[in-house]
Amino acid sequence: MTTDKYEIRALYNDKSIAVYSAFSDSIADVAIQNQKLLPPFTYSRMTWIKPSFLWMMYRSDWGNRAGMNRILRIWINRKDWEAALKEAILITPEPHVYKNHKGWRAKLEKARVRVQWDPERDIENQRLDFKSIQVGITEKLSEVYAKKWISKIEDVTSLTHEMQGLVLRKNLSEAKKLLPVEIKYPVNKEIIASLGM
């Protein structure tokens, strides 16, 4: 199966899409209990969400980095996800998307949602030749995301550690069986154009 260099791959159903974040125990415990992101989660800075489980594993070192030891699968409403993508601005002024640098910069400074594309990773954290999307929710929208968009929060830290153990023992076939099934997420032509896909 071939994969487009820029496409969104995710675990999703008819109503919701799963994204991943890594937090400290104090934030994760409150989030699981309340099924929302509440303080000590802060609304005053950028929050990055990622539909790629393996990119989150790379970023958090399988939940072993300080302050990133709890991996949460956060289900958000697809209508909110798609509305965010529709208004998102790329963090780099891609010439095939933006006509001039000054116009892009003005849009970026006002943006409530930002997007960057990073090399996807495999189960051994090796770079792949296609991209994974990261969506940045700015402080202008963070509290709305944290309290309104979320339909369910799951703690997948134990799954993360189980998978890492299998990877470290080079039992990759068993580790891959535990991966969430992420498939191409459908987006309209407007989003394809605005995100440089």
Disulfide bonds with the S-S distance in Angstrom:
none
